[in-house]
C-alpha cells in the first residue's frame, strides 16, 4: 500500500477478484474496530448489513464489471 494511504483521513481497502480484503489502512481499521490480521483475507461482504449488501450488489458489481474498477463507494 502507498505510504500516503496508510494514515489518510479516509478509509481505504482493496480487494481481490473474489471480494477478499487484501489491504486496509489504519483509518478504516480504527473506524470498524478491527486489527489488520483479523480483517485481511476476510470477504468484504461479511462486514456489511443486509441493506448495505443490496447497495453494494446494485452499485459495485455492475461498475466493476462494466468499467473494471470502482473509484469510490460510500457505505454508512
Residue pairs with C-beta under 8 A, 6 or more apart in sequence:
1 12
1 14
1 23
1 25
5 12
5 25
6 25
6 26
7 25
7 26
7 27
8 25
8 27
9 27
10 27
11 25
11 27
11 28
11 31
12 23
12 24
12 25
12 27
12 28
13 21
13 23
13 24
13 25
13 28
13 44
14 21
14 22
14 23
14 24
15 21
15 22
15 44
16 22
18 43
19 43
19 44
19 45
20 41
20 42
20 43
20 44
21 39
21 40
21 41
21 42
21 43
21 44
22 40
22 41
23 40
24 36
24 39
24 40
29 35
29 36
29 39
32 39
32 47
44 56
45 53
45 56
48 56
48 75
52 75
55 75
56 73
56 75
59 70
59 73
60 70
60 73
63 69
63 70
64 70
